[in-house]
Amino acid sequence: MKAKKIVIIGGGKMGEVIAAGILKAGLAQPGSVTVSDIVPDRLAYLKGRYAVGTAQDNRKAARDADIVILAVKPQGIGEVLEELAPVIDRKKLVVSIAAGIPIRFIAERLKKGIPIVRVMPNTPALVGEGAAALAAGEAASGADLATARGIFDALGVTVVVKEDLMDTVTGLSGSGPAYGFIIIDALSDGGVLMGLPRDVATKLAAQTLLGAAKLYLDSLKHPGELRDMVTSPGGTTIAGIRALEKHGLRSALIQAVEAATLRSQELGRGK
Ligand SMILES: NC(=O)c1ccc[n+]([C@@H]2O[C@H](COP(=O)([O-])OP(=O)(O)OC[C@H]3O[C@@H](n4cnc5c(N)ncnc54)[C@H](OP(=O)(O)O)[C@@H]3O)[C@@H](O)[C@H]2O)c1
């Protein structure tokens, strides 16, 4: 990976996060990373902050690259692929983070047999706590998938899924940060209702969710087992859980993932 030249097409929010993650993890030196974007101010900022190479000509930038990461908005992907197609050969790995754009869409616009990996990251990647799912195209080898995974491991946690589950990933971890914010806000409301100042309540709520998540990820014990460990007979926690069950929190979250998945599927059909 260290010797590879990486080009990121689109230096927006996610493009920056990916560049920063690659450098922080030492996967490449700044001189081996180029960001190509149409906004000169953005490029000047990225060059100043990360010392990466910059370009405004996507095709020229991608010509010598080993890994081409597509990080423009989904509506711009078609145009970018048209530009890149002449210089993308089988020796290059194409990694796309464009939400809702199938591998087939990309493959059809490039020469035959190009290795492609599709990734669905999420916004906590901004703070190194992302959750990204990866799916490999037919022409991508295990090594290609591992290379792409290495990049997103630097931004949080990764999983590999079949591509037809990407809409479900979108409904869970893609949209999930918003569910998390609502839960934090609601817990904070509860704290305020029962007398805590707002800032104190929100801080406690957010850190509690972060801590619970970390306890799970560090132990990999079933969430039910971890819950039982803090739920003493006749105690405070079981009283709280009874209220959550009565008001359907669990069912609401299941349905949130279902609704967001179905919406992602609809968007994929152009609705
Ligand atoms: N943000 C997220 O949470 C998230 C999560 C999962 C996946 N994604 C995916 O990540 C991708 C990037 O999202 P983002 O939030 O980082 O978007 P963004 O901030 O708008 O970044 C895209 C950048 O690409 C530039 N650009 C547009 N057309 C270009 C072209 N032809 N060549 C080179 N650069 C071009 C844009 O310039 P202009 O601003 O001038 O258009 C912008 O600077 C999207 O496909 C999105 O679906 C994002």
The ligand as a Gaussian input file, in Angstrom:
#p B3LYP/6-31G(d) Opt

LIG

0 1
 N      -21.163000      13.001000       3.556000
 C      -21.518000      11.787000       3.974000
 O      -21.890000      11.548000       5.099000
 C      -21.446000      10.599000       3.050000
 C      -21.701000       9.317000       3.553000
 C      -21.635000       8.227000       2.671000
 C      -21.303000       8.440000       1.339000
 N      -21.089000       9.693000       0.907000
 C      -20.769000       9.895000      -0.499000
 O      -19.549000      10.578000      -0.604000
 C      -19.551000      11.334000      -1.793000
 C      -19.028000      12.725000      -1.487000
 O      -19.895000      13.332000      -0.529000
 P      -19.479000      14.666000       0.215000
 O      -20.447000      14.868000       1.310000
 O      -18.021000      14.632000       0.514000
 O      -19.776000      15.728000      -0.967000
 P      -19.147000      17.159000      -1.177000
 O      -18.703000      17.751000       0.116000
 O      -20.103000      17.925000      -2.056000
 O      -17.805000      16.831000      -2.011000
 C      -17.744000      16.594000      -3.377000
 C      -16.624000      17.470000      -3.956000
 O      -16.400000      17.097000      -5.314000
 C      -16.356000      18.290000      -6.097000
 N      -16.725000      17.958000      -7.465000
 C      -17.926000      18.071000      -8.092000
 N      -17.819000      17.684000      -9.374000
 C      -16.530000      17.300000      -9.560000
 C      -15.813000      16.835000     -10.685000
 N      -16.390000      16.664000     -11.865000
 N      -14.510000      16.541000     -10.521000
 C      -13.887000      16.716000      -9.341000
 N      -14.523000      17.188000      -8.254000
 C      -15.825000      17.478000      -8.355000
 C      -17.351000      19.175000      -5.412000
 O      -17.252000      20.513000      -5.854000
 P      -18.630000      21.404000      -5.826000
 O      -18.922000      21.632000      -4.380000
 O      -18.269000      22.645000      -6.565000
 O      -19.684000      20.596000      -6.509000
 C      -16.971000      18.956000      -3.955000
 O      -15.854000      19.718000      -3.581000
 C      -20.970000      11.334000      -2.337000
 O      -21.037000      10.489000      -3.471000
 C      -21.784000      10.755000      -1.210000
 O      -22.861000       9.957000      -1.685000
 C      -21.129000      10.789000       1.722000

